[in-house]
Amino acid sequence: MTPLMPWPRPERVAAFLPIFVRGLLALALVALAVSAIAQERSPIGNVPAPFLGGVPEGTATPEAIRISIADAISRALAHNLGVRQSQSALDVARSERAQAVSDLLPNIRGTITETRRKNSLEAFGFPLGPAFPRVVGPYNLFEARVYGTQSLLDLAAMNDARANSHLVNAAQHAYQGSRETVVLVTANLYLQTLAAAARADSAHARQETSQALYTQAQDLRQGGIVAGLDVVRAEVRLLGDRQRATATANDREKIKLQLARVMGLPIGQEYTLSSDLPNVPVPMMTLDEALQRAYRDRPDYLAAQERVKAAEATRQSAVSEHLPTVQLNADYGAIGLTLPTSLSTFSVAGLVAVPIFQGGRTQAKVAEADAELRSRRAEAEDLKAEIYTDVRSAFLDLQATEAELTTATRGRELANQQLTQSRDRFASGVASNLEVVQAQEAVTMADEQYIAAQYGYYVAKALLARSLGTAEGAVQKYLGGLQ
């Protein structure tokens, strides 16, 4: 039976407590720093809820499937809820345009009637006297007729159709913009998942290192080379790394669930990611060139401009309700007591309708259209300023993250060298394991800085493509296209 360890003397406990508290405080500070690095960037801002959802299709397979970043984006574009809702909005806009255009096209309808009638002559203005019957019939009446109506001049309807055409164009650009958003959201989640997996692997490796150091400290303590305090420090560090490994593994699984939802994978489908990311080059252009391209290609800005044009056409439609309209009405058919005795008849009439008094309805519609136009113009100007901010921020982030990645790479190399040297010094009895614990903390921070910098650099590239309105095109060009 293993003998019980004697309880340490009070003076040793008193001497150990400050060091123990400092150790816990150091671990807490490292954990806070790691959390800050992991959450310091929110690269894509507040994403509308539909773009974080997806429509699952298919049945989960027993085997885990392997998904590259191009596969993830392709699946998201096919199943993402935001894209599907945008497609539905485009279909609605096209239907509304068809309804508006129908007011300018011929309206043709046909009727066939067979009637059994009995009429009062007096009621129709034929009082023929007491010698004649007051009621005629019953008799049959057959009529087959085609009616046609054609608007010849209706400026209000013409402007309504033009406004709806601009709204369809806006919906098309919005649909493309939603696809750009899905590309960015999916790429960001994919990179976040890889970063979470890297953090989990790094935390697991640090746990194994801490376990080895704890075992080493126990062996050295039994050999009388180090004090018992070094064993306690090593155990405190091991417990902290074990907790961090559990937390990072949990974070990895949660972000994988979110990515699976965006891609619309079957519920419960297991999958793995490919860490081989293609090297997407940074477009060589100046800030002015980037702004010109963004104003030319950004789907959201093009949609805003189309909505301004639609509002202008809607205002013209409201103003045009003061003006006369010209319409042609015609019909052709056969009428008679029976079908064999029916005779062909027709009529053609031109109609000019002149609005005289509408109770202020037109003025109210013009005022409403003016307010809508001002709102749409303000939105377009605000979006133009936002595009400048997006492009400028993307340039700044790209330069900063590239420098951060270079620094973080070198910092991780130095931290690992420091840990190796500290372990050697501790094994030789030259230093206590406090130096080793501090070196471990440096490695933890360096690993997190490297992962965050690598993630930030890739996301900065994606943000630049999104700010230029070329995200989906970049996927097709550099990631092997979309399936």
C-alpha positions as a printed NumPy array, in Angstrom:
array([[   0.   ,    0.   ,    0.   ],
       [   1.382,    3.385,   -0.993],
       [   2.238,    5.456,    2.084],
       [   0.401,    8.703,    2.513],
       [   2.308,   11.88 ,    1.685],
       [   3.016,   13.81 ,    4.911],
       [   1.085,   17.044,    5.281],
       [   3.381,   20.008,    4.51 ],
       [   4.468,   22.229,    7.335],
       [   2.57 ,   25.542,    7.788],
       [   5.615,   27.662,    6.94 ],
       [   6.009,   25.794,    3.604],
       [   2.311,   26.21 ,    2.827],
       [   2.586,   29.919,    3.555],
       [   5.573,   30.217,    1.26 ],
       [   3.842,   28.216,   -1.464],
       [   0.498,   30.066,   -1.523],
       [   1.734,   33.278,   -3.229],
       [   3.407,   31.234,   -5.942],
       [   0.31 ,   29.07 ,   -6.367],
       [  -1.921,   32.137,   -6.635],
       [   0.461,   33.71 ,   -9.118],
       [   0.354,   30.532,  -11.148],
       [  -3.434,   30.515,  -11.256],
       [  -3.467,   34.218,  -12.11 ],
       [  -1.003,   33.655,  -14.925],
       [  -3.166,   30.859,  -16.342],
       [  -6.244,   33.068,  -16.091],
       [  -4.469,   35.901,  -17.904],
       [  -3.357,   33.541,  -20.648],
       [  -6.929,   32.232,  -21.013],
       [  -8.284,   35.776,  -21.273],
       [  -5.638,   36.707,  -23.828],
       [  -6.422,   33.577,  -25.861],
       [ -10.132,   34.409,  -25.791],
       [  -9.431,   37.986,  -26.845],
       [  -7.293,   36.851,  -29.77 ],
       [  -9.932,   34.341,  -30.871],
       [ -12.715,   36.929,  -30.756],
       [ -10.963,   40.19 ,  -31.546],
       [ -12.116,   40.257,  -35.152],
       [ -15.665,   40.148,  -36.401],
       [ -14.699,   40.185,  -40.085],
       [ -18.094,   40.102,  -41.727],
       [ -20.134,   42.094,  -39.241],
       [ -23.719,   41.248,  -38.427],
       [ -24.892,   38.678,  -40.954],
       [ -28.672,   38.49 ,  -41.566],
       [ -30.133,   35.365,  -39.999],
       [ -31.209,   33.67 ,  -43.291],
       [ -27.577,   33.535,  -44.463],
       [ -26.646,   31.536,  -41.358],
       [ -29.289,   28.925,  -42.163],
       [ -29.688,   26.273,  -44.792],
       [ -32.198,   23.78 ,  -46.168],
       [ -30.958,   20.234,  -45.438],
       [ -31.35 ,   17.782,  -48.293],
       [ -30.57 ,   14.117,  -48.604],
       [ -29.821,   11.432,  -46.033],
       [ -26.782,   11.298,  -43.795],
       [ -24.234,    8.622,  -44.696],
       [ -22.502,    6.425,  -42.095],
       [ -19.089,    7.511,  -43.338],
       [ -17.764,   11.029,  -42.859],
       [ -17.462,   12.959,  -46.099],
       [ -14.495,   15.155,  -46.965],
       [ -15.322,   18.729,  -47.97 ],
       [ -12.956,   21.248,  -49.512],
       [ -13.575,   24.974,  -49.327],
       [ -14.826,   24.966,  -52.929],
       [ -17.245,   22.129,  -52.08 ],
       [ -18.465,   24.02 ,  -49.013],
       [ -19.177,   27.166,  -51.011],
       [ -20.864,   25.204,  -53.789],
       [ -23.135,   23.422,  -51.301],
       [ -23.984,   26.665,  -49.533],
       [ -24.928,   28.4  ,  -52.779],
       [ -27.304,   25.533,  -53.551],
       [ -28.867,   25.13 ,  -50.096],
       [ -28.412,   28.378,  -48.169],
       [ -31.679,   29.876,  -46.959],
       [ -30.657,   33.441,  -47.784],
       [ -30.006,   32.581,  -51.432],
       [ -33.306,   30.747,  -51.756],
       [ -35.237,   33.64 ,  -50.256],
       [ -33.461,   36.032,  -52.608],
       [ -34.412,   33.818,  -55.558],
       [ -38.04 ,   33.888,  -54.399],
       [ -37.907,   37.695,  -54.171],
       [ -36.618,   37.789,  -57.752],
       [ -39.482,   35.56 ,  -58.917],
       [ -41.992,   37.839,  -57.177],
       [ -40.468,   40.915,  -58.838],
       [ -40.724,   39.282,  -62.26 ],
       [ -44.375,   38.409,  -61.625],
       [ -45.158,   41.979,  -60.613],
       [ -43.472,   43.291,  -63.77 ],
       [ -45.547,   40.912,  -65.892],
       [ -48.697,   42.24 ,  -64.233],
       [ -47.653,   45.844,  -64.883],
       [ -46.802,   45.134,  -68.536],
       [ -50.166,   43.438,  -69.049],
       [ -51.893,   46.822,  -68.717],
       [ -50.139,   47.907,  -71.939],
       [ -50.884,   44.761,  -73.943],
       [ -54.119,   43.832,  -75.727],
       [ -56.787,   42.369,  -73.501],
       [ -58.907,   39.879,  -75.43 ],
       [ -61.76 ,   37.771,  -74.1  ],
       [ -64.577,   35.754,  -75.651],
       [ -68.106,   34.906,  -74.552],
       [ -70.804,   32.506,  -75.728],
       [ -74.33 ,   32.886,  -74.363],
       [ -77.589,   31.059,  -74.942],
       [ -80.569,   32.837,  -73.343],
       [ -84.287,   32.106,  -72.96 ],
       [ -85.992,   35.464,  -72.452],
       [ -89.335,   37.135,  -71.917],
       [ -89.316,   40.968,  -71.944],
       [ -91.673,   43.832,  -71.163],
       [ -91.95 ,   46.248,  -74.104],
       [ -93.125,   49.075,  -71.871],
       [ -90.048,   48.701,  -69.688],
       [ -87.847,   49.242,  -72.758],
       [ -89.772,   52.31 ,  -73.944],
       [ -92.26 ,   50.759,  -76.362],
       [ -95.836,   51.492,  -75.134],
       [ -97.682,   50.275,  -78.244],
       [-101.226,   50.635,  -76.963],
       [-103.89 ,   48.198,  -75.795],
       [-104.111,   46.49 ,  -79.154],
       [-100.579,   45.111,  -78.787],
       [ -99.253,   42.728,  -76.201],
       [ -97.329,   44.319,  -73.315],
       [ -94.953,   41.334,  -73.034],
       [ -93.103,   39.5  ,  -75.813],
       [ -91.686,   36.041,  -75.567],
       [ -90.547,   33.742,  -74.415],
       [ -87.886,   33.47 ,  -77.146],
       [ -84.302,   32.275,  -77.546],
       [ -81.223,   34.521,  -77.964],
       [ -77.822,   33.206,  -79.011],
       [ -74.628,   35.322,  -79.048],
       [ -70.943,   34.49 ,  -79.562],
       [ -68.579,   37.459,  -79.343],
       [ -64.908,   38.367,  -78.951],
       [ -64.017,   41.582,  -77.09 ],
       [ -60.691,   43.382,  -77.373],
       [ -59.222,   46.347,  -75.502],
       [ -55.933,   48.054,  -76.354],
       [ -54.334,   50.938,  -74.503],
       [ -52.992,   53.416,  -77.045],
       [ -51.697,   56.044,  -74.649],
       [ -51.378,   55.567,  -70.876],
       [ -48.26 ,   57.228,  -69.493],
       [ -49.027,   56.153,  -65.942],
       [ -49.143,   52.467,  -66.939],
       [ -46.001,   52.869,  -69.063],
       [ -44.077,   54.349,  -66.133],
       [ -45.401,   51.652,  -63.799],
       [ -44.043,   49.012,  -66.17 ],
       [ -40.704,   50.84 ,  -66.352],
       [ -40.535,   51.041,  -62.55 ],
       [ -41.187,   47.321,  -62.239],
       [ -38.477,   46.585,  -64.81 ],
       [ -35.985,   48.488,  -62.664],
       [ -37.193,   46.579,  -59.612],
       [ -36.557,   43.297,  -61.431],
       [ -33.023,   44.473,  -62.216],
       [ -32.607,   45.431,  -58.558],
       [ -33.822,   41.991,  -57.48 ],
       [ -31.369,   40.346,  -59.87 ],
       [ -28.49 ,   42.348,  -58.424],
       [ -29.741,   41.596,  -54.899],
       [ -29.764,   37.902,  -55.754],
       [ -26.173,   38.136,  -56.947],
       [ -25.33 ,   40.089,  -53.813],
       [ -26.821,   37.339,  -51.672],
       [ -24.601,   34.827,  -53.448],
       [ -21.589,   37.041,  -52.719],
       [ -22.63 ,   37.15 ,  -49.066],
       [ -22.965,   33.372,  -48.922],
       [ -19.49 ,   32.969,  -50.419],
       [ -18.055,   35.241,  -47.731],
       [ -20.055,   33.681,  -44.87 ],
       [ -19.144,   30.134,  -45.919],
       [ -15.481,   30.93 ,  -46.455],
       [ -15.349,   32.666,  -43.081],
       [ -17.   ,   29.731,  -41.285],
       [ -14.716,   27.288,  -43.089],
       [ -11.653,   29.258,  -41.975],
       [ -13.068,   29.594,  -38.469],
       [ -13.521,   25.829,  -38.336],
       [  -9.941,   25.255,  -39.453],
       [  -8.743,   27.801,  -36.879],
       [ -10.804,   26.102,  -34.159],
       [  -9.368,   22.732,  -35.176],
       [  -5.845,   24.191,  -35.064],
       [  -6.525,   25.592,  -31.588],
       [  -7.852,   22.231,  -30.445],
       [  -4.798,   20.389,  -31.855],
       [  -2.469,   22.954,  -30.32 ],
       [  -4.205,   22.691,  -26.944],
       [  -3.998,   18.896,  -27.076],
       [  -0.288,   19.076,  -27.902],
       [   0.277,   21.492,  -25.012],
       [  -1.604,   19.125,  -22.711],
       [   0.708,   16.277,  -23.723],
       [   3.718,   18.527,  -23.143],
       [   2.4  ,   19.486,  -19.714],
       [   1.808,   15.828,  -18.902],
       [   5.397,   15.01 ,  -19.868],
       [   6.708,   17.914,  -17.785],
       [   4.604,   16.835,  -14.815],
       [   5.962,   13.302,  -15.069],
       [   9.482,   14.681,  -15.407],
       [   9.008,   16.89 ,  -12.326],
       [   7.811,   13.873,  -10.312],
       [  10.832,   11.859,  -11.363],
       [  13.22 ,   14.684,  -10.503],
       [  11.494,   15.173,   -7.163],
       [  11.941,   11.508,   -6.314],
       [  15.604,   11.856,   -7.241],
       [  15.942,   14.812,   -4.908],
       [  16.947,   17.173,   -7.712],
       [  13.986,   19.605,   -7.458],
       [  11.634,   20.675,   -4.705],
       [   8.045,   19.548,   -4.272],
       [   6.885,   23.001,   -5.285],
       [   8.021,   22.316,   -8.855],
       [   5.744,   19.283,   -8.962],
       [   2.797,   21.386,   -7.802],
       [   3.5  ,   24.028,  -10.435],
       [   3.636,   21.378,  -13.135],
       [   0.349,   19.876,  -11.964],
       [  -1.348,   23.3  ,  -11.94 ],
       [  -0.174,   23.872,  -15.487],
       [  -1.352,   20.397,  -16.527],
       [  -4.839,   21.024,  -15.14 ],
       [  -5.087,   24.346,  -16.959],
       [  -3.989,   22.832,  -20.28 ],
       [  -6.387,   19.929,  -19.83 ],
       [  -9.274,   22.342,  -19.322],
       [  -8.215,   24.389,  -22.325],
       [  -8.02 ,   21.273,  -24.5  ],
       [ -11.579,   20.346,  -23.531],
       [ -12.879,   23.864,  -24.228],
       [ -11.18 ,   24.181,  -27.625],
       [ -12.436,   20.764,  -28.728],
       [ -15.956,   21.818,  -27.783],
       [ -15.598,   25.085,  -29.719],
       [ -14.424,   23.154,  -32.765],
       [ -17.471,   20.903,  -32.771],
       [ -19.883,   23.823,  -32.339],
       [ -18.457,   25.805,  -35.241],
       [ -18.594,   22.644,  -37.377],
       [ -22.314,   22.4  ,  -36.633],
       [ -22.828,   25.981,  -37.806],
       [ -20.908,   25.346,  -41.016],
       [ -22.923,   22.179,  -41.681],
       [ -26.136,   24.17 ,  -41.315],
       [ -25.004,   26.861,  -43.757],
       [ -24.046,   24.191,  -46.303],
       [ -27.39 ,   22.422,  -45.919],
       [ -25.831,   19.055,  -45.105],
       [ -28.192,   16.255,  -44.092],
       [ -28.952,   16.383,  -40.385],
       [ -26.379,   14.38 ,  -38.456],
       [ -23.919,   14.104,  -41.363],
       [ -20.312,   13.814,  -40.189],
       [ -17.653,   15.477,  -42.3  ],
       [ -14.01 ,   16.479,  -42.338],
       [ -12.38 ,   19.538,  -43.844],
       [  -9.363,   19.895,  -46.072],
       [  -6.693,   22.158,  -44.643],
       [  -5.079,   22.57 ,  -48.067],
       [  -6.21 ,   26.067,  -48.985],
       [  -5.334,   27.412,  -52.421],
       [  -3.117,   30.462,  -52.563],
       [  -5.501,   33.122,  -53.843],
       [  -3.373,   36.034,  -55.044],
       [  -4.118,   39.569,  -53.955],
       [  -5.272,   41.718,  -56.905],
       [  -2.661,   44.306,  -57.782],
       [  -4.487,   47.628,  -57.883],
       [  -4.519,   51.018,  -56.276],
       [  -7.232,   52.213,  -53.929],
       [  -8.786,   54.374,  -56.663],
       [  -8.851,   51.455,  -59.083],
       [ -10.439,   49.26 ,  -56.431],
       [ -13.121,   51.866,  -55.746],
       [ -13.933,   52.215,  -59.442],
       [ -14.281,   48.449,  -59.739],
       [ -16.464,   48.281,  -56.632],
       [ -18.801,   51.036,  -57.871],
       [ -19.006,   49.218,  -61.19 ],
       [ -19.412,   45.634,  -59.956],
       [ -20.834,   45.633,  -56.408],
       [ -24.275,   44.   ,  -56.7  ],
       [ -25.688,   45.835,  -53.693],
       [ -24.697,   49.218,  -55.142],
       [ -26.107,   48.327,  -58.567],
       [ -29.325,   47.226,  -56.871],
       [ -29.509,   50.534,  -54.989],
       [ -29.13 ,   52.461,  -58.249],
       [ -31.896,   50.416,  -59.866],
       [ -34.174,   51.14 ,  -56.911],
       [ -33.524,   54.856,  -57.383],
       [ -34.511,   54.556,  -61.047],
       [ -37.623,   52.613,  -60.043],
       [ -38.584,   55.353,  -57.592],
       [ -38.11 ,   57.985,  -60.303],
       [ -40.344,   56.028,  -62.675],
       [ -42.951,   55.585,  -59.929],
       [ -43.01 ,   59.346,  -59.416],
       [ -43.468,   59.897,  -63.15 ],
       [ -46.337,   57.422,  -63.063],
       [ -48.012,   59.365,  -60.262],
       [ -47.596,   62.661,  -62.136],
       [ -48.961,   61.076,  -65.329],
       [ -52.294,   60.338,  -63.686],
       [ -53.189,   63.999,  -64.397],
       [ -52.943,   63.305,  -68.14 ],
       [ -55.597,   61.866,  -70.517],
       [ -55.525,   58.237,  -71.592],
       [ -56.484,   56.865,  -75.004],
       [ -57.99 ,   53.417,  -75.421],
       [ -59.401,   51.384,  -78.297],
       [ -62.344,   49.025,  -77.675],
       [ -63.677,   46.567,  -80.272],
       [ -65.849,   43.485,  -80.464],
       [ -66.877,   41.03 ,  -83.169],
       [ -69.363,   38.203,  -83.052],
       [ -72.66 ,   36.661,  -84.126],
       [ -76.101,   37.189,  -82.637],
       [ -79.487,   35.7  ,  -83.42 ],
       [ -82.402,   33.656,  -82.199],
       [ -80.484,   30.434,  -82.883],
       [ -76.998,   29.56 ,  -83.984],
       [ -77.949,   28.82 ,  -87.658],
       [ -79.827,   32.148,  -87.958],
       [ -77.139,   34.29 ,  -86.257],
       [ -75.748,   37.323,  -88.07 ],
       [ -72.27 ,   38.787,  -87.778],
       [ -71.924,   42.147,  -86.036],
       [ -69.038,   44.264,  -84.756],
       [ -68.262,   47.545,  -83.11 ],
       [ -65.131,   49.712,  -82.825],
       [ -64.842,   52.603,  -80.382],
       [ -62.096,   54.966,  -79.405],
       [ -62.087,   56.264,  -75.806],
       [ -60.33 ,   59.341,  -74.481],
       [ -60.515,   59.616,  -70.678],
       [ -59.645,   62.993,  -69.157],
       [ -59.144,   63.173,  -65.345],
       [ -61.043,   66.18 ,  -63.983],
       [ -61.31 ,   65.719,  -60.234],
       [ -59.957,   62.822,  -58.182],
       [ -60.257,   64.172,  -54.683],
       [ -56.507,   64.827,  -54.242],
       [ -55.579,   61.223,  -54.943],
       [ -52.948,   62.09 ,  -57.539],
       [ -51.325,   64.773,  -55.381],
       [ -51.09 ,   62.302,  -52.497],
       [ -49.458,   59.675,  -54.714],
       [ -46.932,   62.233,  -55.984],
       [ -46.049,   63.241,  -52.413],
       [ -45.61 ,   59.584,  -51.463],
       [ -43.435,   58.968,  -54.505],
       [ -41.277,   62.016,  -53.668],
       [ -40.659,   60.681,  -50.167],
       [ -39.774,   57.246,  -51.528],
       [ -37.397,   58.774,  -54.073],
       [ -35.583,   60.808,  -51.411],
       [ -35.224,   57.688,  -49.291],
       [ -33.827,   55.607,  -52.151],
       [ -31.33 ,   58.317,  -53.117],
       [ -30.174,   58.621,  -49.519],
       [ -29.711,   54.844,  -49.316],
       [ -27.633,   54.85 ,  -52.5  ],
       [ -25.397,   57.671,  -51.249],
       [ -24.962,   55.972,  -47.894],
       [ -24.053,   52.714,  -49.621],
       [ -21.497,   54.543,  -51.765],
       [ -19.829,   55.828,  -48.608],
       [ -20.023,   52.35 ,  -47.097],
       [ -18.277,   50.887,  -50.144],
       [ -15.424,   53.355,  -49.71 ],
       [ -15.127,   52.294,  -46.064],
       [ -15.259,   48.599,  -46.983],
       [ -12.591,   48.861,  -49.662],
       [ -10.324,   51.073,  -47.578],
       [ -10.734,   48.79 ,  -44.536],
       [ -10.024,   45.715,  -46.668],
       [  -6.749,   47.251,  -47.882],
       [  -5.751,   48.136,  -44.333],
       [  -6.683,   44.692,  -42.975],
       [  -4.782,   42.951,  -45.744],
       [  -1.599,   44.896,  -45.049],
       [  -1.939,   44.523,  -41.266],
       [  -2.73 ,   40.801,  -41.259],
       [   0.121,   40.03 ,  -43.638],
       [   2.553,   41.787,  -41.288],
       [   0.949,   40.096,  -38.274],
       [   1.318,   36.675,  -39.88 ],
       [   5.015,   37.248,  -40.543],
       [   5.596,   38.396,  -36.966],
       [   3.482,   35.622,  -35.453],
       [   5.325,   32.95 ,  -37.44 ],
       [   8.677,   34.131,  -36.124],
       [   7.266,   34.547,  -32.607],
       [   6.035,   30.961,  -32.522],
       [   9.444,   29.68 ,  -33.597],
       [  11.173,   31.636,  -30.843],
       [   8.631,   30.564,  -28.2  ],
       [   9.174,   26.895,  -29.04 ],
       [  12.945,   27.395,  -28.855],
       [  12.531,   29.068,  -25.468],
       [  10.437,   26.153,  -24.194],
       [  13.014,   23.62 ,  -25.366],
       [  15.838,   25.453,  -23.649],
       [  13.809,   25.876,  -20.456],
       [  13.051,   22.161,  -20.334],
       [  16.74 ,   21.367,  -20.744],
       [  17.684,   23.768,  -17.969],
       [  15.04 ,   22.302,  -15.684],
       [  16.17 ,   18.73 ,  -16.415],
       [  19.73 ,   19.737,  -15.579],
       [  18.655,   21.281,  -12.283],
       [  19.919,   24.709,  -13.32 ],
       [  16.457,   26.338,  -13.109],
       [  13.11 ,   25.66 ,  -11.494],
       [  10.085,   24.715,  -13.528],
       [   8.682,   28.219,  -13.005],
       [  10.807,   29.131,  -15.999],
       [   9.29 ,   26.193,  -17.88 ],
       [   5.732,   27.257,  -17.   ],
       [   6.452,   30.776,  -18.217],
       [   7.875,   29.353,  -21.432],
       [   4.728,   27.244,  -21.847],
       [   2.596,   30.345,  -21.439],
       [   4.669,   32.058,  -24.111],
       [   4.121,   29.11 ,  -26.463],
       [   0.368,   29.211,  -25.786],
       [   0.2  ,   32.896,  -26.607],
       [   2.412,   32.501,  -29.679],
       [   0.282,   29.65 ,  -31.025],
       [  -2.91 ,   31.651,  -30.584],
       [  -1.355,   34.699,  -32.22 ],
       [  -0.224,   32.607,  -35.173],
       [  -3.625,   30.949,  -35.634],
       [  -5.433,   34.281,  -35.339],
       [  -3.036,   35.959,  -37.776],
       [  -3.337,   33.161,  -40.326],
       [  -7.13 ,   33.184,  -40.063],
       [  -7.199,   36.989,  -40.298],
       [  -5.011,   37.03 ,  -43.402],
       [  -7.215,   34.588,  -45.304],
       [ -10.38 ,   36.406,  -44.22 ],
       [  -8.867,   39.745,  -45.281],
       [  -8.467,   38.341,  -48.789],
       [ -12.091,   37.211,  -48.808],
       [ -13.253,   40.596,  -47.516],
       [ -11.342,   42.393,  -50.25 ],
       [ -12.991,   40.218,  -52.9  ],
       [ -16.41 ,   40.842,  -51.308],
       [ -15.827,   44.598,  -51.112],
       [ -15.01 ,   44.61 ,  -54.833],
       [ -18.059,   42.485,  -55.696],
       [ -15.936,   39.679,  -57.156],
       [ -16.13 ,   36.991,  -54.463],
       [ -18.015,   34.393,  -56.499],
       [ -15.847,   35.081,  -59.537],
       [ -12.729,   34.534,  -57.432],
       [ -14.103,   31.169,  -56.29 ],
       [ -14.693,   30.095,  -59.869],
       [ -11.237,   31.286,  -60.912],
       [  -9.039,   30.129,  -58.043],
       [ -10.912,   27.325,  -56.287],
       [ -11.622,   25.192,  -59.307],
       [ -15.123,   26.498,  -60.046],
       [ -18.47 ,   25.645,  -58.538],
       [ -20.337,   22.401,  -59.089]])
